Amino acid sequence: MKRHIAFLNIPAAGHVTPTLGVVEELVKRGHKVSYLAAGPVAERIASTGAEIIPYTSALDPRTIAPTGAQDWLARVLLGAVREAAATAPVLEAHFGDDLPDCLVYDISMQFLGRVMSRKLGIPGIQLYPVLASHQYFSQAHDTAEGLFGDLTRELRTFADTHGLHDTPLDELMSDAPRNISFMPREFQTDAGSFPDDQYTFVGIPLRESDLQGTWRPTNNNPVVLISLGTTFNTQPEFFAMCAKAFEGLPWHVVIAAGPGVDLEAVGELPPNAEIHSWLTLQAVLEHAGAFVCHGGAGSTMNALYAGVPLVSVPHNGDEEMIAARTAELKLGRVLTPHDITADTLRAAVQDVATDTTIQTNVRTMRHAMHEAGGAPRAADTILNHLTTTP
C-alpha cells in the first residue's frame, strides 16, 4: 500500500543529512514523501525523490545558540516554538484536504510536529539526530528560568491557536509514541530508560552516494581527517594550525573545510596536507587513523561507522554532550576550543591512534553501527507504526 509521509525539519545540515537516506529508502519502496524545506538544503532533499514543501525559516543555527552560551537549550527550544508558530499555516495550506498518512519530525520541529499531528489526527514520529534525553525541559528551566517562562507561554498560545486548549503542556513536551534515533543504542546515554516499543536506535542512515566518494590516499602514511561541520566551521586559523601541527611528521592531513571558508585565508599548507571545500567524509574515513571534528552528531557517527577514533573539539551544548559521551565510552579524546594548540592536538591524535583500549572500543562500536539497521530499519519503523496505529 502506497503511503504519503511528510518530513518536518529545520534547514540545518546536521539535522537534514541523517534523514536523506531514510527518505531515499521510502521513495525507493514506492511511497510518496513530502519534505518541509528552506534554503540551500532543499536541493539536497529533492535529490532523494521527495516533493519539497517550501517555507521561509526564521532560524539561524549560527546565532540561536552561540558558542559558550549557558542558556543554549532554552534558546533552542524557544526558537523551535516560534518557528512552529510561523510555519504551521504554510504546512496546512500545502496539505489542504490531502493529508499525509504520517508526520515524521526532527526534534528541532517537535512543537510543530506534536501540535499538527494532534490537530490533523494523524500519527507522528519524532527523530533524534542527537542524544535522546528525558531532561531537556528541566535542564532548560534550570539554566534560563526567564526564557523558559517565555517558552511555556508561547507554546500555550501556539497550541490554543490550533484548537488544543485541553492538551496539557506536559503532553506537548513529551516524546512521541514512536521515536527514531540516528545513533546505535550502545552510544545512547542511560540507554535502558528508552524502551524498545517507543524508541528505535538505527545508527547512521547512509545513502549509497555517501559510500561512493572519489578521494583516495596517495601514500601509505596514516590519514588524519579535519572537519568542523557546516555551522561553526568558518575558522581558517584553526585549519592552518591543524595542518602545521603535523608538518614534517608521517601523517597525511586532509581538511574538509565546508561551506563559507576562504581557503586562501588558511594560507600555504605543508606538503603533507590538503584542503577541500567539500569531500565525501566516508570516503576519507575509510582510510583514516583519526578524525578531528567538532563533536557533532553526524560527524561522530560517520567516524564510528568507519571505526575511526575521535578527537572532538566541541563548540556548543549538543556537541559538548556528544563529545563527552565519546570520552566516557573511550572512543577518543576531547579538547576545548580555548585550550587547543598544535602540541595538544598532535598529542591527542597520536594518542587515539595508538591507545589499544580506544582502538578496541572503536571496533566494537563500529560493529554496533553496522548492526543497527540504518535507513532500511528506520523506514521499516515508520511503515510498521502506520500499520499498528489506530
N, C-alpha and C positions, 0 to 999 in steps of 0.2 A: 504494500500500500504506500503510495507516494505521500510524503508528509511535507508540510511547509514549516520550516524552523527559522525563527528570527533571532539574530545575534545583536546584542546591545553592548557597545564598548566605547571607550574614550580614544581619541587619536594619539595614543602613545605606543611606540613600537614595542615596549616591553609587555604591554597588555594585549596588543593585537597579534603579535607574532605567534604565540603559542596556540592561538585559535585557528590559524590558517590551515594547518594540517587536518584539523577536525572538520572544518568547512569543506575542504577538498575531498575528504573521505565521504562525507554525506552527499555531496554533489555526485561523486563517482557512483554512489549506490542508487542514484536516480531521484534524490529528494531535492526539493526547492529550498534554497537558503537565501534569505534576505539579511542584509547587514547594515546597521546604522553606522555611517562613516563620515568623517570630516577630514579635510586637508589632504596632504600627500599620501597618507596611508590608504586612501580609497583605491588607488591604482593597484596596490599590492593585494588588497582584499578582492578586487574584481578579478584578479588573475586566477583565483580559485574556482571561478564559475558562479560566485554569489552575485545576487542582484543588490546594487547599492541603494540604500536609503540615505539620501544626502541630508546633512544638517550642518549647522554652524556651531562649533564648540566655543564656549567662553573660558575653557580651562587652558592654562599654560603650565605643563608639567615642570617647566624650568623654574617657575616662580611660586607655585602654590605651596611647595614645601621646601624652602631654601635650605641649603647646607647648614647644619648646626642648630636648626630651629627645634626647641624642646616641645613646642606645641604642634609639631608637624602633622600628627594624626588627626587632631581636631580640625586643622586647616583642610586636610584632605577630605574628611567627612562632610564638613560644611560646604566645600566646593562641590561634592557629589550631590548633595540635596539641591543646590542651586542649579547645577547642570540638569538634574532630573526635571525640575520645575520648568525650565526653559525648553526642554526637549520633548516633553510629553505631548504637547499639541502637534508637533511635527510627526511624531510616531502615529498618533491616532488619525491624523489627516491622511497619512500614507496608506494605512490599512483600510480605512473606511469600514465597510461591512465584510471585507475579505480578510478575516483574522487569521493569523498563523496558528498552527497547532501547538506551538510551544515558544516561550521566550527563554533564550539562553543568554544570561547577562553576566558580565565581568563584575568582580567585587567592587570596582570603581563606579559601576552603574547599578549598585544594589538597590538604591531607593527607587529609581525609575523601574527596574525590573520587578521589585516587590509590589509596588503600587499598581503598575499596569497589569500584572498577572492577576491580581485580585479584582481590579475593576473590569477587565475584559473577560474574566472567568476562564483563563487558560493556564496550563501548568507553567511553572518557572523553574529553571535550573541555574544555579549560581556557579561561576567559575572562579577558582583561586589560582592566579599566576604567582602568588606569594604564599608564605606560610599561612596556613589556616590558624585562626585564633578564636577562642570563646571570649576574649577580654578586650577587643578593640574599643568598645564604647566606654568601659570602665577606665581604660588607660587614657582615652581622650578626655574624660571628665577630670581625671586626676592631674593632668598636665595643663589643662586650659579650661577651667570651670566656666569662664565667661563665654568663650567660643562655643562650649558645649551647650550652654543655655540658648545661644542663637541657633544652634543645630536643631535642638528639640522643638523650638518654637517654629522654625521654618519647615521642619518635617511635618509637624502637625498641620500647618497651613496647607502644605502640598497635598497631604492625604485627604484633608477635608474638602479641598477644591475638587478632588476627583471622587467624592462621594463616600469616602471611607471614614465617616465620622465615628463609627462604632469600633473601628480597628485600633487596638491599643498600640502605642508607640513601641512597646517591648516586642510586639509581633513583627513590626517593620524593621526592628533592629536584630532580629533572629535570622539564622541561616535558613535557606530554602529546604524543603523536604529532601531534595537531592542536590548534592554539590560535587563538583569535579575539581580535583586539584591537579595542577600540571607539575607535580613532584611525585616521586615514589614515597610510599608510606614510610619507608626506612629513613627518609630525610626529615619527615614531619616531627616537630616538637610535640611531646605528650601524645603520640600517635594513638594510644589506646583509648583516648577520650573521644575519638571521632569514629562512631560506629559504621560498619560496612553498609548498613541499609540506608545510610544518609550521605556518606562520603565515599567517593571513588578516587583513588590515587593512581593516575595513569602515567606519570612521568612526563617526559617531553614529547609532544606530538609532532615529530619532524615530518616535513614534506619530502617527497622524492628529490626535489630540487635542492633541498638542504644538504643532501649527501652527494651532490654532483658538481662540487666546485672544481676549478681547474688548477688551483695552486698546488705546486709540488716542490719539495726541497731540492736544493741544488748541490748539497754536500751531505756528509754524514754527521755533521755537528748536531747536538741536541737543539731543538727549537723552543724558544720562549715566545709565546704569543702575548701581545699587549693590546688591551681594549678598555675603553671607559664607557661603552654603550653609546646611546644616542641622545641622552638628556644633559648630562654634566660632562660632556666629552670635549668641549672647546678649551682645551688646556695644552697648547703646543709645547709649553715649557716642561710639562710632565712627560710628554712623549720624548722630548730631547734628552731629558735626564735618564729615562729608561734605556735609551739606545746607548748613551755614554757609559752607563753602569756596566755594560758587558763588552765595552771596547777592548780589543786585544785578547779576549777570552774565547775558548772554544764553544761558544754559543752562537746560534743564528737567531737574531731578533726580528720578529715580524710584527709590525704595528698596524692594527686596523683602526684608523683614527675616527672614522664615522663622519656623518654629515656636519657641515659647518666649520670644519677645521681647516685653516690655511696651512697647507703642507709646507709652503715656503717658510712660514714663520717657525716651523720646527727646526729649520737650519740644516746644515750639512750633517749627514749621518756617517758613522764609521762604516768601513767596508762590510762588516758582518751584520748590517741592519738594513731593513727595507720598510717602506711605509706605503699604505694604500688608503684611499678614502673609503673603500668598501671591499670586503672579502667575504666569501662564504666561510664562516668561522669553523664549521665542522670539517671542512677540507684541510684546514691548517691544524686543527686539534688532533686529527688522526695521526699527525707526525710530531706532536708537541710533547715536551717533557715537563712543561709548566705553563700555567696561564695566569697572567697578571691582569686582574679586572676590577671593576667597581663593586663587586659583590651583588650585582643584580640577579634576579631570579633566573632570567633566561640564560645569561652568560654562565652562571653557576651550573645550571642543568646541562647546558651544552658541554661543559668541561667534564662533568661526571658521566655523561653518556659515552664520552670518548675515553674515560678512565685517566684523566689528566688532573694532577694535583693543582691546588689553587693558592695564589697569593692575592688576597682581597684587600682593596683599598676603598672602603665604603664612604659615601658622601651624605646619605640621609637615613632616616629611620628604618625603612624597609630593608635597605641594603645592609645596614648595621645588624639587623636581626638575622638575615640570611648568612652574612659573613660570620657572625658569632656561632651560628649552627655548624658551619663548616669547620670552625676551630674546635667546637665541642665534640664533633664526630671524628676529629683528627683526619680531616681531608685536605688540610692546608694550613696556611698561616694568615693572620690579619695584621695589616699595618694601617695606622691612621694617616689621613692626608697631611696633617700638620707635622708629623714626625718622620715622614718618609724621606730618605736620601738615597743617593746612588749606592752607598755602602749597605744600608739596611735592606734595600730592595735586592741587591745582588746576594746578600747573605740568605735572605728568605727564599729566593728562588733555588739557590743551591741546596738549601736545607730540605725543601719539599721534594726536590728531585732525587734525593739520596736517603731520606728517612724511611726505613723499612716499614715502620708502623703506618705511616701515611700511605705508602705505596700499596700495602696490603688492604687498607681500608678503602682506598680509591678503587681497587679492583673489585672488591665486594660490592661497593655502591654501583659500579658500572654494571655488574650482573643484575642488581635490583632494578636499575633503569631500563635495561633491555627486557626484563620480565614484566614490567609494569603495564605494558599493553599499548601505550601511546595513542595515536589518533584512532585506530580501529576500536580500541576499548572505550574511548570517550564517545565515539559515535554509537556504539552498542548501548552505552549507558543512557544516552539521550533517547534513543528509539525505544529501549525497554521501559523507560519511565513513562513514555506516552501510552504504552500498551497496558500498564498497570495502574495508571491514574484514572479515577472515575471521571 
